[in-house]
Structure formats: C-alpha cells, structure tokens
Amino acid sequence: MKYILKNYINRLTINDIKNYLDQNNYIVSDKDINTIYKFIKRYWEDIYNKDLSPFQQIKKEVDYSTYNLIINLYNKYKDYLY
C-alpha cells in the first residue's frame, strides 16, 4: 500500500486537489489549496506512519474551516491506509 500511495503522491498536482474539492463542493481558498498541496507532499509519509504532529503545523497555516475539512477527510479515509 505504501508504494502505491508514494507513486500517487509523486504524481499529485495542485489541479488534482482543486478538482477533488470542486467535485465534492468544498470551498477552499487558493492560498489554503497551495498549503494543502505542500503539506501532502512533505508530510504524507509521516501521517502514513501514524505521526499526526504535522496536523498541528497545518492548523496554524490554513483557515479554521479548511483545517476542519482536512481533519474530517483524514478521519474518513484513514481506515483505508492502515
């Protein structure tokens, strides 16, 4: 699973994130989208390894509603990772 995820993350683009948000009717600022993109690229492996400390960092960098969205999506999909 980790190998598949790593390959997906390596190919992930900002437009992929925008498309996901649009398809699910989430409204997120461009600034927050860029932050989410950088966060995923930098911390995906930590989170995969169950180190959730990076969430404290992104909490400081995005709007409150965006942070809640991130946490809700993590909780929704985490069972698929482990």
N, C-alpha and C positions, 0 to 999 in steps of 0.2 A: 504494500500500500504506500509506503513512504516513497518508493521510487516513482510510482505513478504520480503522486502528489508533487514531487520535486519537478518532474517534467512539465506538469501542468503550470506550476508557478513560474517556471523559467520562461514559458511562452505567454504568460498572462500580460495583458496590456491594460492601460487605463481605459481604453474603449470597452474592453470586456467588463470591467467594473461598471462603467456607465450603462452599458446595455443591460446588465443584470438589474441594476437599480431601476432603470426605466421599465423593464418588463414586469417588475414587481411593484411598480408605482411608489417607489421610495423617492423622497425628495431630499437631496444632499447637495450642499454647495460644491463648487469646483475645487475650492481650497480643501475641503474635507475629503473629496474623492482623491486628490493627489496625496493627501496624508495617508489615507487607507491603502492606496497602492504601495507607497513606500513602506508602510507598516507590514503589509503582507510579504513583500519581497525580502524585507530584513528579518522579520521575526517568525515566519511560518514554521520553521523547524523548532524553535523554542516552544511554541504553542503545541505543535505536534508531540513534543516530548513532555507535555503537561506542565510546562513552566508558564504560568499565566501572568507573571510580572510585567510583560510588555503591555498588558492592558492598562496598567496604571500610567504608563507613559502616554499612550494614545488618548487617554481620558483628559490629559492636560492640553492636548493639541486640537481636539475637534469639539464641535458644539455638543451640548448635552444630549439633544435628540439623536445625533449621529452616534454618539457613544452608546446610547441605549440600543440603537439599531444593531450595532456591532455585537454587543453582548447577547442580544436576543438571537441573532443569526448564529453566533458561536454555539449557544445552547441548543439551538435547533439542529445543527449539523455535527456536533462533537461526537455523537454516538457512531457516526459513520467513520470517524478517524481511528477510533480505538477498538 
